[in-house]
Amino acid sequence: MNTTTLTSTPRRIILALVAAGAVGALGAGLITGHPARALAPTAPLVAQAPAAPGGALPSFAQITAQNGPAVVNISVTGSTKTAMAGDEDDDEGQASARQRRGPQMDPSDPFYEFFRQFGIPGAGMQGQPNVPTHGQGSGFIVSADGLVLTNAHVVKGATDVTVKLTDRREFRAKVLGADPKTDVAVLKIDAKNLPTVRLGSTRDLQVGEWVLAIGSPFGFENSVTAGVVSAKGRSLPDDSLVPFIQTDVAVNPGNSGGPLFNAHGEVVGINSQIYSRSGGYQGVSFSIPIELAAKIKDQIVATGKVRHAQLGVAVQEVNQAFAESFALDKPEGALVASVSKGSPAEKAGLQAGDVIRQVDGQAIVASGDLPAWVGQAQPGQQARLSVWRQGKPLELTATLGDASDKAIKQARNDDAVGKGQLGLSLRPLDPQERREVGVAEGLVIEQARGPAAAAGVQPGDVLLAINGAPAKNIEQVRTAMAKAGKSVALLIERNGDKIFVPVRLG
């Protein structure tokens, strides 16, 4: 499995977010856990069947017998160039290919170029044959004429996709479209009168309710696992637009793209990701709500592509220090770190330092709630924003744009959180620095000590504002600090990005 290595800090535990996907060639990343809130669900797709009487356990055997034939195994084949020496590639298939080739020469070796030109093994020469890669995942049939839903990461980079039914028939599948932002893909196989699943709704899905997954973990086709809903509306800190269903259903590599059923035998989600330290199941699994997947499917079938809305802001979490700095009653909302030029956010009047607390009446508690809401909206849709600015509420209206123009960024302040008291050495920007940084006013941070350094402020950062008040000169900084409470929020510019840094004062 591919992994992206992050450096662990004393302030947090790093967990692997594994795309619960194909064995051998599908990816994984690393993220940390953040709280999330449930987003408002959409209307149900079909009517709910009656619940089990008296709160009894659902009949997992009956659900499996009715729906198992509509769950499919997906095998994918792709190819990749044989890795050059020094390439970072941890796919299991490619790792075995490296073992077959033997040790690789160091490119710094003076004979490296000589051997490369003559195709000596280990020299990473150009023009080597492609190495085939293989993977497996799951999916489920949603129409009798052969539409299949699965994860986008299951078929990513695939040159050949095969769908295998429980009756052992196999079909070559065409990928009608895949949306990486929501991790949903639609396949089409040439068949008639196929068994299908019933699509349900997450509206009435309750935390603690029984759910069941069917898929092909590690290639074991039509494996059944069950558990309960752990949470709804989970926003993951990976720029995802999905309000995930969290469950404790056992999901492993190969389960990706398989259905998650409620107690009535209706599909309520697509199994997509897991939290793991080992790469395998550890009790925390995530599924894409079926309402969102159905919207993506409809767009792909109609147009072959997917459009997502865009607001045009970078946002950060509002922690307790930020809440105190901005005089918020509780640490909730999405703190606007920057606003893209010409974006719907700028046209609506949003500013850096605003805290978005509601969208169309829906509470924004964690910062990830905002991109998850926007991601389910359509370009051109109006959004009513309840904003907190400089200690006062404000109502704004934005007309959402198209995310294909420029993707929304979610700023991360993981490396900019600390504690202590303020300590900065500042000087004005000179004209050349203003041009290089692209700001008209601000103060260069020459030294960061004590609390500021502990909070992540670095020499070379440019201080733009304190608690929303501009920092054009030293006098303004002193005035802002004189009004500060237990903490301050510093808006700084670093390497072209603007982020807020909360600093607790002594």
C-alpha positions in Angstrom: 0.0 0.0 0.0 1.2 3.6 -0.6 1.7 5.6 2.5 2.6 9.3 3.0 4.8 9.7 6.0 4.2 12.6 8.3 6.4 13.6 11.2 4.8 13.0 14.6 4.6 15.8 17.1 4.2 15.5 20.9 0.9 17.3 20.6 -0.9 14.6 18.6 -1.0 11.0 17.6 -0.6 10.3 13.9 -2.9 7.6 12.5 -3.0 6.1 9.0 -6.0 6.9 7.0 -6.2 3.9 4.6 -8.3 4.0 1.5 -9.9 0.6 2.2 -9.1 -0.4 -1.3 -7.6 -2.7 -3.7 -5.0 -5.2 -2.5 -1.6 -4.4 -4.1 -2.0 -1.1 -5.8 -4.3 1.3 -4.0 -3.4 4.2 -1.8 -3.2 5.4 1.7 -2.5 8.6 3.5 -1.8 9.9 7.0 -4.1 12.2 8.9 -5.0 13.1 12.5 -8.4 12.9 14.1 -10.5 16.0 14.4 -14.1 16.4 15.8 -16.9 16.7 13.3 -20.6 17.4 13.3 -23.4 15.8 11.4 -24.5 17.7 8.3 -28.1 18.0 7.3 -29.1 15.0 5.3 -31.1 15.1 2.1 -34.5 13.6 1.5 -34.7 9.8 1.4 -34.4 8.0 -1.9 -36.8 5.3 -1.0 -39.3 4.6 1.8 -37.9 2.9 4.9 -39.0 -0.7 5.6 -40.5 -1.4 9.0 -38.0 -1.7 11.8 -37.4 -5.0 13.6 -40.0 -5.4 16.4 -39.0 -4.6 20.0 -35.5 -3.4 19.0 -34.5 -7.0 18.1 -31.3 -7.6 16.1 -31.8 -7.4 12.4 -31.6 -10.6 10.4 -28.1 -10.4 8.9 -28.6 -13.7 7.2 -31.7 -12.4 5.4 -30.1 -9.1 4.4 -27.1 -11.0 3.0 -29.3 -13.5 1.1 -31.3 -10.7 -0.4 -28.5 -8.4 -1.3 -25.4 -10.6 -1.6 -25.9 -11.4 -5.3 -25.9 -7.6 -6.2 -22.5 -7.1 -4.5 -19.6 -7.6 -6.9 -15.8 -8.2 -6.8 -13.8 -5.7 -8.9 -10.4 -6.6 -10.2 -8.2 -3.9 -11.8 -5.1 -4.1 -13.9 -2.8 -1.2 -14.7 0.8 -0.7 -15.5 3.7 1.5 -14.3 7.2 2.2 -15.5 9.9 0.2 -13.7 11.1 2.5 -10.9 14.3 4.4 -11.2 16.8 4.0 -8.5 15.8 6.4 -5.7 12.1 6.5 -6.7 9.7 6.3 -3.8 7.1 3.7 -4.6 5.6 1.3 -2.1 2.9 -0.5 -4.0 3.1 -4.2 -3.2 3.3 -5.2 -6.9 6.0 -2.8 -7.7 8.0 -3.8 -4.6 8.0 -7.4 -5.8 9.2 -6.1 -9.2 12.1 -4.4 -7.5 13.0 -7.6 -5.8 13.0 -9.4 -9.1 15.3 -6.7 -10.6 17.8 -7.0 -7.7 19.7 -4.1 -6.1 19.6 -0.7 -7.6 22.7 1.4 -8.3 23.2 4.7 -6.6 22.8 7.5 -9.2 25.8 9.3 -7.7 28.0 6.4 -8.6 30.5 7.5 -11.4 29.6 4.3 -13.4 25.8 4.8 -13.1 25.4 6.6 -16.4 27.6 4.1 -18.3 25.6 1.1 -17.0 22.3 2.9 -17.5 23.1 3.5 -21.2 23.8 -0.1 -21.8 20.8 -1.4 -19.9 22.7 -3.1 -17.0 20.2 -4.3 -14.3 20.1 -2.0 -11.3 21.0 1.2 -13.3 17.4 2.4 -13.8 17.7 2.8 -17.5 15.1 4.6 -19.6 12.8 2.6 -21.8 12.3 -0.3 -19.5 9.1 -2.3 -20.0 6.0 -1.4 -18.0 5.4 -3.4 -14.9 1.8 -4.7 -14.5 0.0 -3.8 -11.3 -3.1 -5.5 -10.0 -5.7 -4.6 -7.4 -9.1 -5.6 -6.0 -12.0 -3.9 -4.6 -15.8 -4.2 -4.2 -18.9 -2.6 -5.7 -22.6 -3.1 -6.0 -25.2 -3.1 -8.8 -27.7 -0.2 -8.8 -29.5 -0.9 -12.1 -30.6 -4.1 -13.7 -28.8 -3.1 -17.0 -25.4 -3.0 -15.4 -24.6 0.2 -13.5 -22.2 -0.4 -10.7 -21.1 1.9 -7.9 -17.6 1.7 -6.3 -14.8 4.0 -5.1 -12.8 6.2 -7.4 -9.6 5.0 -5.8 -10.4 1.4 -6.7 -10.3 2.1 -10.4 -7.7 4.9 -10.4 -5.1 4.3 -13.1 -6.8 1.1 -14.2 -6.4 0.0 -17.9 -8.6 -3.0 -17.4 -11.5 -3.5 -15.0 -13.3 -6.8 -14.5 -16.5 -7.2 -12.5 -17.2 -10.7 -11.1 -20.7 -11.7 -9.9 -21.5 -14.1 -7.1 -22.7 -16.6 -9.8 -19.0 -16.6 -11.0 -19.8 -14.7 -14.3 -17.2 -12.1 -15.2 -17.7 -8.9 -17.3 -15.3 -6.3 -18.7 -16.4 -3.0 -17.2 -16.3 0.5 -18.6 -15.5 3.3 -16.2 -18.2 5.9 -17.0 -16.6 8.4 -14.7 -14.8 8.8 -11.4 -14.8 11.8 -8.9 -11.7 11.9 -6.7 -13.2 14.6 -4.5 -15.9 12.4 -3.2 -14.2 9.0 -4.1 -17.2 7.8 -6.1 -16.9 6.0 -9.4 -19.6 4.5 -11.8 -18.9 1.4 -13.9 -21.0 -0.1 -16.7 -21.1 -3.8 -17.6 -23.0 -5.3 -20.6 -25.6 -7.4 -19.0 -29.4 -7.6 -18.4 -31.8 -8.5 -15.6 -29.1 -8.2 -13.0 -29.8 -8.3 -9.2 -29.8 -4.9 -7.6 -29.6 -3.4 -4.2 -32.2 -1.0 -2.7 -30.9 2.5 -1.9 -31.9 3.9 1.5 -31.3 7.2 3.3 -29.1 8.4 6.1 -31.7 10.8 7.4 -33.1 8.4 9.9 -29.9 6.5 10.4 -29.1 6.7 14.1 -25.8 6.5 16.0 -25.7 3.1 17.7 -27.9 1.5 14.9 -26.8 -1.8 13.4 -25.2 -1.8 10.0 -23.7 -4.5 7.8 -21.0 -4.5 5.1 -20.5 -6.9 2.2 -17.3 -6.9 0.2 -14.0 -8.6 -0.8 -11.5 -7.9 2.0 -8.1 -9.2 0.9 -9.8 -10.8 -2.1 -12.2 -13.0 0.0 -15.3 -12.4 -2.1 -18.7 -11.7 -0.5 -17.4 -11.5 3.1 -20.0 -10.1 5.6 -19.1 -8.0 8.6 -21.4 -6.1 11.0 -21.3 -3.4 13.6 -22.9 -0.2 14.6 -22.9 3.5 13.5 -20.3 5.3 15.6 -21.0 8.8 14.3 -22.5 10.7 11.4 -21.2 13.7 9.4 -17.5 13.1 10.1 -15.3 15.6 8.3 -11.8 14.2 7.8 -8.8 16.6 7.6 -7.8 15.5 4.1 -9.6 18.2 2.1 -12.5 15.8 1.7 -15.9 17.0 0.6 -17.7 14.0 2.2 -19.6 14.0 5.6 -18.7 10.4 6.3 -20.6 7.8 8.3 -18.3 6.4 10.9 -18.9 2.8 12.0 -17.1 0.0 13.8 -17.8 -2.5 11.0 -14.7 -4.4 10.1 -13.5 -2.9 6.8 -10.1 -4.0 5.3 -8.2 -3.5 2.0 -10.5 -4.9 -0.7 -13.7 -3.7 1.0 -13.5 -0.4 -0.7 -16.5 0.4 -2.9 -18.7 -2.2 -1.2 -22.1 -1.3 0.3 -23.0 -0.5 3.8 -26.6 -1.7 4.7 -28.9 -0.6 7.4 -31.1 -2.9 9.4 -33.8 -2.8 6.7 -31.4 -4.1 4.0 -31.0 -0.8 2.3 -27.7 0.7 1.2 -26.9 3.8 3.2 -23.2 4.2 2.3 -20.2 3.1 0.3 -17.3 1.8 2.4 -14.3 3.9 1.7 -11.7 4.5 4.3 -10.4 3.3 7.7 -8.2 4.7 10.5 -5.3 2.4 11.2 -1.8 2.3 12.6 -1.2 -1.1 10.9 -2.9 -0.7 7.6 -5.7 -3.1 8.7 -9.0 -2.7 10.5 -8.8 -1.2 14.0 -12.5 -0.4 14.7 -12.9 2.9 12.9 -14.3 2.8 9.4 -15.8 5.5 7.2 -18.5 5.3 4.5 -19.7 7.8 1.9 -23.4 8.6 2.5 -25.6 7.1 -0.3 -27.4 10.4 -1.0 -24.1 12.0 -2.0 -23.0 9.0 -4.0 -26.3 9.0 -5.8 -25.9 12.7 -6.8 -22.5 11.9 -8.1 -23.8 8.9 -10.0 -26.5 10.9 -11.7 -24.1 13.6 -12.8 -21.7 11.0 -14.2 -24.4 9.1 -16.1 -25.8 12.3 -17.5 -22.6 14.2 -18.4 -19.7 11.9 -17.8 -18.2 14.4 -15.3 -19.0 16.0 -11.9 -19.2 19.6 -11.0 -18.6 20.9 -7.4 -19.3 24.2 -5.9 -16.6 26.6 -4.6 -16.6 29.4 -2.1 -13.0 30.4 -2.3 -11.7 30.5 1.2 -9.0 28.8 3.2 -10.3 27.9 6.7 -8.8 26.8 10.0 -10.2 25.2 13.2 -11.4 27.5 15.9 -9.8 26.3 19.1 -10.2 27.8 22.6 -7.4 30.3 22.1 -9.0 31.6 18.9 -12.4 31.7 20.6 -11.0 33.9 23.4 -9.1 36.1 20.9 -12.2 36.7 18.8 -14.6 37.0 21.7 -16.6 34.0 20.7 -18.8 32.3 23.3 -17.5 28.8 22.3 -14.8 27.4 20.1 -16.9 26.6 17.0 -16.9 27.7 13.4 -14.6 28.0 10.4 -12.0 30.7 10.8 -11.3 32.3 7.4 -7.5 32.5 7.0 -7.5 33.8 3.4 -9.9 34.8 0.6 -9.1 34.0 -3.0 -9.1 37.0 -5.3 -12.1 37.2 -7.5 -13.8 34.3 -5.7 -17.4 34.1 -4.6 -16.2 34.7 -1.0 -14.5 38.0 -1.9 -17.5 39.1 -3.9 -19.7 38.4 -0.9 -17.5 40.5 1.4 -15.8 37.8 3.4 -12.5 38.8 5.0 -9.6 37.0 6.7 -10.4 36.8 10.4 -14.1 36.2 9.9 -15.5 33.2 11.6 -18.3 31.4 9.6 -20.7 30.0 12.1 -23.7 28.9 9.9 -24.5 28.3 6.3 -28.1 28.4 5.3 -29.0 27.9 8.9 -26.8 24.9 9.4 -24.3 25.1 12.2 -20.6 25.0 11.2 -18.9 23.6 14.3 -15.7 22.1 12.9 -13.9 23.8 10.1 -14.4 20.7 7.9 -18.1 21.2 8.0 -17.8 24.1 5.7 -16.1 22.4 2.7 -18.3 19.3 3.2 -21.4 21.6 2.9 -20.0 23.5 -0.1 -19.0 20.2 -1.7 -22.6 19.0 -1.8 -23.9 22.3 -3.2 -24.1 23.2 -6.9 -22.3 26.0 -8.7 -24.6 29.0 -8.9 -26.4 28.1 -5.7 -26.7 30.9 -3.1 -25.4 30.4 0.4 -26.5 32.5 3.4 -23.5 32.9 5.7 -23.7 33.8 9.4 -20.3 35.4 10.2 -18.6 36.7 13.3 -16.5 39.7 12.6 -14.6 41.7 15.3 -17.0 40.7 18.0 -20.2 41.2 16.1 -22.5 39.0 14.1 -22.9 39.7 10.3 -25.0 38.2 7.6 -23.6 37.7 4.1 -24.8 36.0 0.9 -22.5 34.3 -1.6 -23.2 32.9 -5.0 -21.1 29.7 -5.2 -18.7 29.3 -8.1 -17.4 26.2 -9.9 -14.6 24.3 -8.1 -13.1 23.3 -11.4 -11.9 26.9 -11.8 -9.9 26.8 -8.6 -10.1 24.3 -5.8 -10.9 25.3 -2.3 -8.0 25.0 0.1 -8.3 24.1 3.8 -5.5 25.7 5.7 -4.0 23.6 8.4 -2.7 25.1 11.6 -1.3 21.9 13.1 2.2 23.4 13.0 1.0 26.8 14.3 -0.5 25.9 17.6 1.3 26.5 20.9 1.2 28.0 24.3 3.0 30.6 26.4 3.4 34.4 26.4 4.1 36.7 23.4 7.6 37.6 22.4 8.4 39.1 19.0 11.1 41.3 17.4 9.5 43.2 14.6 10.5 45.7 11.8 8.7 47.3 8.9 8.8 45.7 5.4 11.1 47.4 3.0 9.8 48.2 -0.5 11.4 45.2 -2.1 10.0 42.8 0.5 6.5 44.3 -0.1 6.8 43.4 -3.8 8.2 39.9 -3.0 5.6 39.1 -0.4 2.8 40.7 -2.3 1.4 42.7 0.6 1.2 46.4 1.0 1.7 46.6 4.8 3.0 44.4 7.6 5.9 43.8 9.9 8.7 41.3 9.4 9.3 39.0 12.4 13.0 39.0 13.0 12.9 36.9 16.2 10.3 34.7 17.8 10.8 33.8 21.5 8.9 32.2 24.3 5.2 32.0 23.6 5.3 33.1 20.0 8.0 30.6 19.1 6.1 27.9 21.0 3.0 28.7 19.0 4.9 28.1 15.7 5.7 31.7 14.7 9.0 31.7 12.8 11.6 34.4 11.9 10.8 35.6 8.4 7.1 35.4 8.9 5.2 38.6 8.1 2.8 39.8 10.8 -0.3 41.2 9.1 -2.9 41.6 12.0 -3.5 40.9 15.6 -7.1 39.9 16.6 -8.3 41.2 13.3 -6.6 44.6 13.7 -4.0 45.5 11.1 -0.4 45.5 12.2 1.0 48.3 10.0 3.5 49.6 12.5 4.8 48.9 16.0 2.4 51.3 17.6 -0.6 49.4 16.3 0.8 46.2 17.6 1.2 47.8 21.1 -2.4 49.1 21.0 -3.7 45.7 20.0 -1.7 43.9 22.7 -3.0 46.4 25.3 -6.6 45.3 24.5 -5.7 41.6 24.4 -7.1 39.1 26.8 -5.7 35.6 27.6 -4.7 35.0 24.1 -4.2 36.7 20.7 -4.7 35.5 17.1 -1.8 36.5 14.9 -2.4 36.7 11.1 0.9 35.9 9.4 2.1 35.4 5.9 4.4 32.5 5.3 5.7 31.3 1.9 2.7 32.8 0.1 0.1 31.5 2.5 -1.9 33.3 5.2 -2.6 31.5 8.4 -3.9 32.5 11.9 -1.7 31.5 14.8 -3.2 31.5 18.3 -0.8 32.6 21.1 -1.7 32.2 24.7 -0.5 35.1 26.9 0.8 34.8 30.5 
